Amino acid sequence: MRAHRSALNNRSRADATPSLSVRSRIVAEARRHFLSHGFRAVTMDDLAADLGISKKTLYEHFSGKVALLETVLSDKMRQVDADLGRITAAGFSDFPAALQALHACLKHHMDEIHPVFIRDIQREQPEMFKLVQTGRQEMVRRYFGKVLDEGRKAGLVSRDIPGNLIIEILSGAVQAVMNPQKMEEFGLTPRTGFLAIVGVVLKGVMTDKGRASIRLPKTAYAPRKRVRQGDTET
């Protein structure tokens, strides 16, 4: 009986593997398309065709495009959270290295997100947009708080400004600027906007010793030219 049960369990795992693989492929492809081309422009037909599967198979895993978007956002936020967690793991003490690693991690994740995606979810899925904003604020408080605490201990971040105030300023600036209207107004992408905010705030709270010892990479911020009606964009 035990051998029979073991065989059934093995068969169940073998049967589940292809299904899990298909689901993972769907999420990865949807993530690539949504974040690059926006939520509105991508259809379930597009995804099924690119994946080489039928729409029936696609709908066996997800009830619709909104459910798929929810999974994509959850997957993205979980990955960012895990990567930032590794960088700021308990016991790290090299503030310059941690700050530069944090900066590089954020750049990597923000490069994947295009403005059209942020605009689409704000317009078409405002509740999910709010969840993204809330998750982003929580991560700013949790991980930048840890890094700033280490910087203060090392004498690289000013002790004159309370740490919780620095985090509130950083969080508030991200919340105020990282939305489609402001990014369009300032000619920002998610990457250039977020990194510019982080750079301005962190440089402002560092001591002279901190500024001398840490060189954050430039964000390559260059405002996009506005296209007037009748003009063509170059």
Backbone bond lengths (Angstrom), bond angles and torsions (degrees), N, CA, C in turn:
res aa  C-N    CA-C-N  psi(-1)  N-CA   C-N-CA  omega(-1)  CA-C   N-CA-C  phi
1 M - - - 1.457 - - 1.532 111.01 -
2 R 1.360 115.54 -43.28 1.468 119.28 179.79 1.523 110.69 -62.99
3 A 1.360 116.07 -41.92 1.463 120.21 179.40 1.521 110.53 -64.28
4 H 1.354 116.07 -38.99 1.457 120.29 179.50 1.532 110.63 -64.51
5 R 1.377 115.76 -42.77 1.462 120.13 179.83 1.521 110.42 -64.37
6 S 1.343 116.25 -39.68 1.462 120.25 178.82 1.521 110.75 -62.71
7 A 1.335 115.93 -41.14 1.459 119.82 179.24 1.520 111.17 -63.80
8 L 1.354 116.04 -39.86 1.455 119.88 178.39 1.522 111.11 -64.47
9 N 1.348 116.28 -41.37 1.472 120.20 178.72 1.515 111.08 -63.06
10 N 1.335 116.37 -42.72 1.460 120.32 178.51 1.515 111.21 -62.42
11 R 1.362 115.24 -40.86 1.456 119.08 179.51 1.524 110.61 -66.01
12 S 1.351 116.57 -38.75 1.463 120.50 179.03 1.516 111.05 -62.73
13 R 1.344 115.74 -42.03 1.472 118.87 179.00 1.521 110.27 -65.61
14 A 1.321 116.52 -39.70 1.465 119.89 179.74 1.521 110.79 -65.42
15 D 1.377 115.83 -39.77 1.457 119.28 179.51 1.522 111.06 -68.70
16 A 1.357 116.93 -33.08 1.468 120.34 -176.87 1.512 112.54 -76.24
17 T 1.318 117.75 -27.74 1.462 120.94 -174.89 1.529 113.46 -57.76
18 P 1.357 119.26 -49.56 1.457 118.67 178.85 1.525 112.07 -59.76
19 S 1.348 117.40 -38.96 1.448 121.17 -179.76 1.520 111.12 -63.04
20 L 1.343 116.15 -45.82 1.453 120.18 178.01 1.515 110.99 -62.71
21 S 1.324 116.52 -37.91 1.452 120.91 179.89 1.524 110.92 -64.49
22 V 1.325 116.73 -42.24 1.463 120.87 178.80 1.526 109.91 -63.95
23 R 1.324 116.55 -44.58 1.458 120.64 179.74 1.530 110.90 -60.74
24 S 1.320 116.48 -43.78 1.465 120.59 178.95 1.521 111.21 -62.92
25 R 1.329 116.02 -39.81 1.473 120.09 178.24 1.523 110.75 -65.11
26 I 1.318 116.72 -39.79 1.465 120.51 179.01 1.525 110.59 -62.53
27 V 1.325 115.99 -47.03 1.472 120.20 -178.98 1.525 110.71 -63.08
28 A 1.332 117.09 -43.07 1.473 120.85 -179.44 1.525 111.23 -63.72
29 E 1.333 116.62 -42.55 1.469 120.16 -179.12 1.526 110.80 -69.52
30 A 1.335 116.26 -41.20 1.462 119.70 178.21 1.526 110.69 -64.09
31 R 1.306 116.59 -40.56 1.472 120.96 178.10 1.519 110.43 -60.09
32 R 1.308 116.67 -45.90 1.468 120.73 -179.80 1.529 111.19 -62.02
33 H 1.332 116.28 -44.73 1.465 120.56 -178.09 1.526 111.86 -71.97
34 F 1.330 117.48 -48.03 1.464 120.47 -177.67 1.524 111.73 -60.69
35 L 1.336 116.56 -50.11 1.464 120.09 -174.79 1.526 112.25 -67.88
36 S 1.327 117.40 -27.31 1.465 120.97 -178.72 1.527 112.87 -90.09
37 H 1.331 116.49 -41.67 1.464 120.69 -171.29 1.522 114.12 -110.93
38 G 1.321 116.51 -5.34 1.455 120.16 -178.58 1.519 111.87 95.64
39 F 1.319 115.21 162.77 1.463 121.08 -178.58 1.525 111.08 -78.11
40 R 1.298 115.92 -38.59 1.467 120.60 -173.41 1.525 112.90 -68.49
41 A 1.322 117.35 -39.21 1.467 121.09 -172.84 1.523 113.56 -76.50
42 V 1.312 117.34 -19.00 1.466 121.06 -175.00 1.529 109.77 -95.11
43 T 1.310 116.80 129.39 1.460 121.05 179.32 1.524 110.35 -108.85
44 M 1.313 115.48 163.75 1.463 120.30 175.53 1.526 110.30 -64.62
45 D 1.326 116.79 -31.65 1.475 120.48 175.29 1.520 110.80 -61.78
46 D 1.340 116.00 -43.07 1.469 120.56 178.59 1.525 110.71 -58.93
47 L 1.323 115.33 -46.95 1.466 120.03 -177.40 1.521 111.45 -64.99
48 A 1.330 116.50 -44.45 1.466 119.99 179.67 1.523 110.87 -61.04
49 A 1.335 116.82 -42.24 1.459 120.53 -179.54 1.521 111.57 -65.22
50 D 1.330 116.69 -44.33 1.466 120.17 -179.03 1.522 112.09 -67.44
51 L 1.320 115.84 -32.07 1.463 120.19 179.69 1.529 112.11 -82.31
52 G 1.326 116.97 -15.96 1.457 119.96 -177.98 1.516 112.54 73.21
53 I 1.347 115.95 31.35 1.459 120.63 178.53 1.522 108.62 -125.13
54 S 1.302 117.12 166.58 1.458 121.43 178.20 1.526 110.21 -81.54
55 K 1.324 116.51 158.74 1.464 119.76 175.46 1.526 110.69 -63.59
56 K 1.341 115.73 -31.72 1.463 119.48 177.97 1.527 110.49 -59.55
57 T 1.342 116.75 -44.21 1.463 120.91 177.96 1.529 110.80 -63.63
58 L 1.314 116.03 -40.48 1.465 120.72 179.32 1.526 110.75 -61.04
59 Y 1.337 115.75 -44.77 1.465 119.44 -178.28 1.525 112.82 -76.28
60 E 1.305 117.48 -14.29 1.467 119.85 172.90 1.529 111.07 -68.42
61 H 1.328 115.79 -27.02 1.469 120.89 -178.54 1.530 112.76 -98.21
62 F 1.338 117.44 -30.99 1.461 121.55 -178.17 1.520 109.66 -138.21
63 S 1.314 116.12 133.89 1.461 120.76 -176.38 1.525 112.89 -69.86
64 G 1.319 116.56 -19.58 1.456 120.13 179.95 1.518 111.08 178.89
65 K 1.324 115.63 -176.75 1.461 120.57 -175.42 1.531 111.99 -68.30
66 V 1.325 117.17 -33.70 1.463 120.35 -179.93 1.528 110.13 -66.69
67 A 1.336 116.37 -42.20 1.468 119.88 177.96 1.522 110.62 -63.29
68 L 1.313 116.48 -36.79 1.461 121.06 178.12 1.524 110.65 -68.33
69 L 1.323 117.31 -40.30 1.461 121.36 177.08 1.524 110.64 -61.13
70 E 1.316 116.34 -42.76 1.462 120.65 179.61 1.527 110.97 -59.38
71 T 1.327 116.48 -41.10 1.464 120.53 178.77 1.524 110.95 -68.60
72 V 1.322 116.84 -40.06 1.466 121.01 178.57 1.523 110.70 -61.57
73 L 1.327 116.99 -45.71 1.468 120.77 179.80 1.523 111.47 -64.30
74 S 1.330 115.92 -42.23 1.462 120.24 178.41 1.521 110.80 -62.86
75 D 1.322 116.66 -41.42 1.460 122.14 179.36 1.528 110.75 -64.27
76 K 1.322 116.61 -42.97 1.463 121.41 -179.74 1.526 111.09 -65.48
77 M 1.322 116.89 -47.66 1.461 120.62 -179.01 1.523 111.24 -64.04
78 R 1.324 116.43 -38.69 1.462 120.06 179.42 1.525 110.70 -65.17
79 Q 1.321 117.39 -38.34 1.461 120.68 179.73 1.529 111.08 -68.66
80 V 1.331 116.80 -43.49 1.465 120.10 177.61 1.524 109.98 -60.60
81 D 1.330 116.04 -45.90 1.458 121.27 -179.29 1.532 111.06 -59.62
82 A 1.339 116.60 -43.04 1.467 120.66 -179.36 1.523 111.05 -66.34
83 D 1.338 117.56 -41.37 1.466 120.99 -179.12 1.531 111.32 -66.90
84 L 1.322 116.62 -43.38 1.465 119.74 178.01 1.524 110.67 -66.64
85 G 1.324 116.18 -35.65 1.462 120.30 178.54 1.514 112.21 -62.94
86 R 1.332 116.51 -39.34 1.471 119.80 178.50 1.528 110.77 -64.84
87 I 1.319 116.59 -38.95 1.460 120.32 -178.27 1.528 111.13 -68.01
88 T 1.318 116.13 -40.15 1.462 120.29 -175.62 1.527 112.08 -102.69
89 A 1.332 115.98 29.24 1.466 120.30 -179.60 1.524 110.48 -57.80
90 A 1.323 115.71 148.93 1.465 120.92 -179.18 1.519 110.45 -55.02
91 G 1.314 115.74 132.93 1.455 119.67 176.07 1.528 113.40 105.56
92 F 1.348 118.85 -9.45 1.459 118.09 179.27 1.527 108.72 -71.65
93 S 1.320 116.46 144.25 1.461 119.18 -176.35 1.530 113.22 -135.76
94 D 1.329 117.13 -0.90 1.459 120.71 -179.33 1.528 108.22 -95.32
95 F 1.327 116.06 91.17 1.462 120.73 -175.64 1.528 113.14 -59.30
96 P 1.340 119.86 -49.74 1.468 118.98 179.65 1.531 112.88 -57.57
97 A 1.327 116.77 -44.76 1.469 119.99 -178.99 1.526 110.91 -65.11
98 A 1.342 116.51 -41.77 1.464 120.32 -179.75 1.523 110.98 -65.17
99 L 1.321 117.20 -40.95 1.459 120.93 -179.12 1.527 110.85 -66.03
100 Q 1.320 116.57 -42.58 1.456 119.84 178.76 1.528 111.52 -67.17
101 A 1.337 116.85 -37.33 1.468 120.52 177.29 1.528 110.53 -66.64
102 L 1.332 116.07 -38.82 1.461 121.26 177.73 1.527 109.98 -62.89
103 H 1.314 115.93 -44.00 1.455 122.37 179.19 1.532 110.55 -61.43
104 A 1.322 117.12 -45.95 1.465 121.67 -179.59 1.525 111.37 -65.34
105 C 1.326 116.39 -38.61 1.468 121.62 179.12 1.525 110.32 -63.55
106 L 1.321 116.95 -46.31 1.458 120.77 -179.99 1.525 111.13 -64.49
107 K 1.324 116.42 -40.57 1.469 120.30 177.61 1.525 110.02 -59.56
108 H 1.330 116.34 -45.57 1.468 121.08 -179.34 1.524 110.68 -59.13
109 H 1.316 117.16 -46.63 1.459 120.08 -176.96 1.528 112.10 -72.89
110 M 1.324 117.49 -36.34 1.455 120.08 -179.58 1.526 112.75 -72.20
111 D 1.332 116.84 -27.36 1.466 120.25 178.50 1.531 111.45 -59.60
112 E 1.314 116.27 -26.86 1.465 120.97 -176.20 1.531 112.19 -76.82
113 I 1.341 116.38 -21.21 1.466 120.88 -172.57 1.527 110.77 -99.72
114 H 1.319 115.93 124.34 1.466 120.86 179.20 1.535 109.87 -102.13
115 P 1.333 117.43 151.80 1.473 120.78 -176.40 1.524 114.08 -54.15
116 V 1.330 117.52 -35.72 1.466 120.29 -177.62 1.524 111.60 -61.43
117 F 1.318 117.64 -31.93 1.462 120.57 179.15 1.527 110.42 -68.31
118 I 1.337 116.77 -45.35 1.470 121.01 178.98 1.524 109.61 -61.23
119 R 1.319 116.35 -43.48 1.472 120.63 -179.67 1.528 111.08 -62.05
120 D 1.322 116.28 -44.48 1.466 120.39 -176.91 1.528 112.50 -64.40
121 I 1.327 116.81 -45.28 1.471 116.50 -176.46 1.525 111.03 -72.03
122 Q 1.343 117.39 -29.02 1.459 118.42 176.55 1.533 110.19 -66.59
123 R 1.323 116.63 -39.94 1.466 120.73 -177.77 1.526 112.40 -77.16
124 E 1.317 116.56 -43.54 1.460 120.32 -169.73 1.518 114.67 -100.35
125 Q 1.328 117.09 -24.39 1.465 121.06 178.93 1.526 109.35 -135.23
126 P 1.345 116.73 66.23 1.478 119.99 -174.61 1.522 114.04 -59.50
127 E 1.334 117.74 -32.70 1.464 119.51 179.40 1.523 110.95 -66.06
128 M 1.329 116.27 -40.58 1.468 119.87 177.62 1.523 110.44 -67.89
129 F 1.328 116.52 -35.75 1.469 120.38 177.45 1.524 110.14 -61.65
130 K 1.330 116.46 -40.97 1.469 120.41 177.93 1.526 111.05 -64.73
131 L 1.329 116.41 -38.72 1.465 119.73 178.12 1.524 111.12 -63.75
132 V 1.338 116.31 -38.90 1.465 120.54 177.31 1.524 109.77 -63.39
133 Q 1.323 116.99 -44.49 1.460 120.60 179.26 1.528 111.42 -61.82
134 T 1.321 116.03 -43.03 1.460 120.39 179.74 1.529 111.29 -63.93
135 G 1.338 115.81 -44.50 1.463 119.92 178.44 1.514 112.26 -62.55
136 R 1.322 116.12 -38.93 1.461 121.19 179.00 1.524 110.89 -65.08
137 Q 1.324 116.77 -42.59 1.458 120.53 178.31 1.527 111.41 -62.69
138 E 1.306 116.58 -42.30 1.464 120.28 -179.95 1.524 110.87 -62.32
139 M 1.341 116.82 -40.70 1.465 119.81 -179.42 1.530 111.50 -69.56
140 V 1.332 116.51 -37.42 1.467 119.75 176.34 1.523 109.99 -59.87
141 R 1.325 116.38 -47.18 1.474 120.41 -178.81 1.528 111.33 -64.44
142 R 1.326 116.31 -44.24 1.462 120.16 -174.35 1.518 112.10 -69.70
143 Y 1.329 117.20 -51.38 1.466 119.34 -170.32 1.521 113.45 -87.69
144 F 1.326 117.89 -39.84 1.461 118.12 177.18 1.520 110.30 -70.04
145 G 1.323 116.75 -29.93 1.466 119.50 175.65 1.517 111.45 -59.88
146 K 1.340 116.68 -44.10 1.467 120.94 178.76 1.521 111.32 -62.25
147 V 1.327 116.02 -45.97 1.471 120.21 -177.62 1.529 110.66 -64.54
148 L 1.329 116.66 -43.88 1.470 119.74 -179.62 1.527 111.77 -64.33
149 D 1.321 117.28 -36.38 1.472 120.08 176.66 1.522 110.77 -59.53
150 E 1.333 116.42 -42.56 1.466 119.90 178.50 1.518 110.94 -67.13
151 G 1.316 116.78 -37.12 1.461 120.34 178.15 1.510 112.56 -64.07
152 R 1.323 116.48 -37.54 1.465 119.98 178.50 1.527 110.49 -67.23
153 K 1.347 116.35 -40.48 1.469 120.04 178.31 1.530 111.28 -62.24
154 A 1.340 116.13 -34.49 1.464 120.69 -177.96 1.519 112.56 -85.30
155 G 1.333 117.54 -2.06 1.454 120.70 -179.95 1.515 113.36 77.18
156 L 1.345 117.02 18.01 1.462 121.39 -178.07 1.523 112.46 -100.83
157 V 1.322 116.36 -14.05 1.465 122.17 176.42 1.519 107.69 -122.12
158 S 1.312 115.90 136.20 1.464 121.01 -175.50 1.528 112.07 -58.90
159 R 1.344 115.20 138.42 1.458 120.83 175.49 1.530 111.02 -90.15
160 D 1.331 116.78 -5.23 1.462 120.36 -178.26 1.521 112.67 -75.30
161 I 1.322 116.05 -20.88 1.466 120.22 -178.81 1.525 108.33 -108.86
162 P 1.327 118.04 123.23 1.466 120.01 -179.85 1.533 111.68 -56.61
163 G 1.321 115.60 138.62 1.451 119.71 -178.00 1.514 113.73 -59.01
164 N 1.341 116.61 -39.63 1.465 118.75 -179.22 1.526 111.97 -67.80
165 L 1.355 116.51 -28.32 1.462 119.80 176.64 1.532 110.28 -70.15
166 I 1.326 116.63 -40.77 1.469 120.03 177.40 1.526 110.60 -59.09
167 I 1.322 116.14 -44.69 1.460 120.52 -179.02 1.524 111.02 -65.19
168 E 1.342 116.98 -38.87 1.462 120.05 178.98 1.530 110.94 -65.82
169 I 1.343 116.68 -38.54 1.470 120.50 177.85 1.524 109.67 -65.06
170 L 1.333 116.43 -45.48 1.464 121.07 179.68 1.523 110.69 -62.70
171 S 1.320 116.32 -47.21 1.460 121.20 -179.49 1.523 111.32 -63.38
172 G 1.332 116.61 -42.34 1.461 120.77 179.81 1.517 112.42 -65.25
173 A 1.333 116.51 -39.31 1.466 120.28 178.83 1.526 111.08 -65.94
174 V 1.324 115.87 -41.98 1.475 119.91 177.91 1.519 109.81 -61.82
175 Q 1.327 116.76 -44.20 1.461 121.32 -178.52 1.528 111.22 -64.06
176 A 1.332 116.46 -39.30 1.465 120.85 -175.86 1.526 112.64 -73.98
177 V 1.331 116.91 -34.00 1.471 120.37 -172.94 1.525 113.66 -98.53
178 M 1.345 116.54 -34.14 1.461 119.51 -172.63 1.527 112.04 -83.46
179 N 1.325 115.25 62.14 1.459 122.09 172.61 1.524 107.37 -138.38
180 P 1.314 118.22 156.32 1.471 120.69 -172.74 1.519 114.84 -54.97
181 Q 1.342 117.97 -38.26 1.461 120.18 -177.31 1.530 111.70 -65.28
182 K 1.327 117.19 -48.15 1.458 120.30 -179.05 1.526 111.64 -70.34
183 M 1.330 117.26 -37.94 1.464 119.05 178.87 1.521 110.86 -63.41
184 E 1.339 116.00 -38.05 1.466 119.77 177.00 1.526 110.62 -67.66
185 E 1.324 116.08 -41.71 1.469 120.75 -179.25 1.524 111.75 -61.57
186 F 1.327 117.31 -41.26 1.462 121.55 -176.86 1.529 113.18 -95.65
187 G 1.318 116.82 0.82 1.465 119.40 179.56 1.512 113.05 67.96
188 L 1.335 116.36 39.72 1.461 121.52 -176.10 1.522 112.20 -103.49
189 T 1.309 115.11 154.97 1.456 121.80 165.37 1.526 106.35 -104.86
190 P 1.340 119.06 166.66 1.467 118.57 176.14 1.527 112.73 -54.42
191 R 1.334 117.00 -38.90 1.470 119.50 -178.73 1.524 111.49 -68.07
192 T 1.341 117.26 -53.37 1.461 119.26 -175.72 1.527 111.33 -65.07
193 G 1.341 116.54 -36.29 1.457 119.70 179.88 1.517 112.75 -65.84
194 F 1.323 116.64 -50.23 1.457 120.43 -177.10 1.523 111.22 -64.61
195 L 1.329 116.63 -45.46 1.461 119.40 -177.50 1.532 111.93 -69.10
196 A 1.335 116.82 -32.56 1.465 119.31 177.09 1.530 110.65 -65.52
197 I 1.323 116.71 -42.60 1.466 120.95 178.43 1.524 110.61 -61.84
198 V 1.326 115.53 -48.62 1.462 120.35 -179.92 1.529 110.38 -59.39
199 G 1.329 116.56 -44.40 1.458 120.82 -179.09 1.516 112.52 -62.51
200 V 1.331 116.99 -45.26 1.466 121.19 -178.91 1.529 110.85 -63.05
201 V 1.326 116.44 -47.54 1.462 120.01 -177.44 1.527 111.36 -66.45
202 L 1.327 117.30 -47.65 1.461 120.01 -176.37 1.526 111.92 -66.38
203 K 1.312 117.35 -41.40 1.461 119.26 178.31 1.528 111.05 -64.46
204 G 1.338 115.33 -32.28 1.461 119.15 179.77 1.513 113.91 -70.13
205 V 1.322 118.65 -25.80 1.472 120.85 -176.94 1.522 112.81 -103.11
206 M 1.327 117.33 -3.20 1.463 119.38 179.15 1.530 111.13 -78.05
207 T 1.291 115.59 152.54 1.459 121.51 172.53 1.533 108.45 -78.57
208 D 1.329 117.05 171.64 1.469 119.81 176.91 1.524 110.32 -59.63
209 K 1.319 115.36 -38.79 1.470 120.07 177.48 1.522 110.81 -61.97
210 G 1.328 116.36 -40.10 1.457 120.71 180.00 1.515 111.90 -66.04
211 R 1.336 116.73 -44.34 1.468 120.36 -179.64 1.521 111.07 -65.27
212 A 1.331 115.99 -33.94 1.468 119.63 -179.83 1.522 112.16 -73.63
213 S 1.327 116.84 -28.71 1.470 119.44 -174.33 1.523 113.80 -94.34
214 I 1.341 116.11 -14.61 1.472 118.93 -175.55 1.520 109.41 -123.29
215 R 1.305 115.53 127.73 1.456 122.16 175.40 1.519 108.19 -121.62
216 L 1.336 115.44 98.26 1.457 118.60 177.71 1.525 109.12 -73.59
217 P 1.341 117.73 140.50 1.466 120.36 178.12 1.521 110.47 -58.70
218 K 1.311 116.01 147.48 1.459 119.88 177.03 1.521 109.55 -69.22
219 T 1.335 115.96 150.61 1.457 120.36 -178.89 1.516 112.18 -87.07
220 A 1.325 116.84 -3.72 1.470 120.96 -177.91 1.528 110.18 56.34
221 Y 1.339 115.63 41.31 1.462 120.41 -178.28 1.514 109.60 -75.31
222 A 1.303 115.80 124.03 1.457 121.42 175.14 1.519 107.36 -141.86
223 P 1.345 118.09 112.05 1.459 120.27 -177.83 1.524 111.62 -54.92
224 R 1.332 115.69 136.05 1.458 119.43 177.43 1.514 109.07 -74.30
225 K 1.318 116.62 143.15 1.454 120.53 177.17 1.518 109.75 -71.97
226 R 1.316 115.83 137.03 1.454 119.33 175.90 1.521 109.23 -75.12
227 V 1.301 116.01 140.08 1.462 120.58 -179.79 1.518 108.50 -98.72
228 R 1.331 116.15 118.50 1.453 120.24 178.67 1.519 109.78 -78.10
229 Q 1.335 114.98 155.19 1.460 119.57 -179.45 1.521 109.73 -59.86
230 G 1.310 116.52 130.60 1.456 121.00 -179.70 1.520 113.60 95.98
231 D 1.358 115.49 -18.42 1.470 120.05 176.92 1.521 109.99 -86.44
232 T 1.298 116.26 160.26 1.459 120.72 174.35 1.511 108.27 -109.62
233 E 1.331 116.02 142.70 1.465 120.27 -178.46 1.495 109.63 -79.62
234 T 1.346 115.93 137.05 1.468 119.99 179.86 1.492 109.78 -114.40
